Amino acid sequence: MRSGLFGIINIGASAFRMVIAEFRKNEVKELEYLIKPLRLGVDTFSQGYISLEHVKQATEILSNFRRKLDEYRIDDYRALCTSGVREARNKDFFIDYVRIHSGVELEVLEPSEEVYIKYVSARSDVPRFDEMEKQGVVFANIASGNVTLSITKGDRVLYSGTLPYGSLRLRQMFVHVPFLKRYKAFDQYVDNMVKTVTATIDPGEKVSCLIGGGSSINLMLRLFNPRGDSISKRELTEFYKKVRVYSRPELIDELKLREDEAAVLVPTLSTYIHLLEFTKSDRFYFSRSDFPVTLAEFYSGRLKDPGFSRRVKTTLMGIAEKYRSNIPHVKKVVRFSLALFTSLKDIHSLTKSDYRILEAAAILHEVGYFIDTKDVAQNSYFIIKSLAIPGWKRKTTQLVALTVYQMGRLPGDKDVSQMDELTVKERLLINKLSCILKTANALDAGKNELITDFTVDIRENMIIIDARTSREPFVELAAFENQKRMFVETFGIPIDIRARVTYE
């Protein structure tokens, strides 16, 4: 957990924001909050790249932010870009130009991490979130560039993603449509978003609560001035019917909006109404969390998610079920993998985070059978690689996918291309984890749960697995024999098994 001064710069689609905060024990003191409008998203969402004019304007803003950091003598900062930069074809040029001319090192925030941070913030900010989550929650962070959605029920994540339906993006997409008809285009496009998301969720899953967040919330609060922590669907719908045919000058004059607010109001309202229809709820609740402040709290270690590991495991098990894995076998392989990991800790020298990668790989090791019984390792790799698990970095997903691939690949199979991108340390990690997973899988190779438990005896020149079994495990012994070479080539020590029949 960080202490002292910390800086966060958030480069969004419509504005640049900087927070300078001081952290002492459990206290957070906001020292400065700066905001500079610059709509990079107008470039990115309309032409696909950031113009040189806006690159230079961004650099000037960030140079001023850098000077402010220097005033406070802050070296500990993060400068994070979201969709306005992330989706620009010339993002590498933008990042490099800013670094050279302002001294600010930019990072692109991955969509899955963006969703996760906003979700965790809402959990800590919205009263009764846990109670609502039991009924199913749609958390929608509606920003200028994207809508980030996290749909959860209990400990399960039913959907998590960053979708190209942000209010500014919609405005740019349909700028050519006459304003009297433009709301119809917004409605059609947002309706498509809801259909896309619902198609990924089991029809039997019902969610009934909507929680909103993001840059749209301040505008909603100012327009509706709610007394409590929610806004009703009736209020939203009546207001939407009134303003959806207003021109931008009318929105500015009658509602006293800024020009940037007038540009995004109608698509924002459309999005909330469609999400309310999806949840069949009569109101939506809101999180007042400010994203740059949230980022400062998250990266300083103040914002925590105590249920993260449990929720990830439950979500992964749901994915395994979705791809029709043999769940009793999966649970057995998970238990055996983790037991081997613990027993062999003096040999493998792996960490707690590596333990979590192994656990995830064990849960998902069979998903490739859903496609075909041939090329299972490669099928599993591509399925896992495509997952977006809230809180997982892209690298974590990659390591899980490669562990499963390496475990299941057959002699003569070529490495998938991402193996070539690994460092020596990462390649060794994959070899160690896949070897443990392959050994655990061999202990239930027949999927009959014959081996009920085992102990590990580590000797000077041999590792012995002493397995307890209900009857002679012929398939397991054959599978174990096939993986012994991989084990000795990885760890430099042979491994063998002794099966003790306790009942037949």
Secondary structure, DSSP 4 states (H G I P E B T S, - for coil): ---EEEEEEEE-SSEEEEEEEEEETTEEEEEEEEEEE--HHHHHHHHSS--HHHHHHHHHHHHHHHHHHHHTT---EEEEE-HHHHT-TTHHHHHHHHHHHH---EEEPPHHHHHHHHHHHHHHHSTTHHHHHHH-EEEEEE-SS-EEEEEEETTEEEEEEEES--HHHHHHHTTTS-HHHHHHHHHHHHHHHHHHHHTTS-TT----EEEEESTHHHHHHHHH--SSSEEEHHHHHHHHHHHTT--HHHHHHHH---HHHHHHHHHHHHHHHHHHHHHT-SEEEE----HHHHHHHHHHT-S--TTHHHHHHHHHHHHHHHTT--HHHHHHHHHHHHHHHHHTHHHH---HHHHHHHHHHHHHTTGGGGT-SSSHHHHHHHHHHT---TT--HHHHHHHHHHHHHHHPPTTPPPPGGGGGS-HHHHHHHHHHHHHHHHHHHTTTTSS--EEEEEEEE-SS-EEEEEEESS--HHHHHHHHHHHHHHHHHHSS-EEEEEEE---
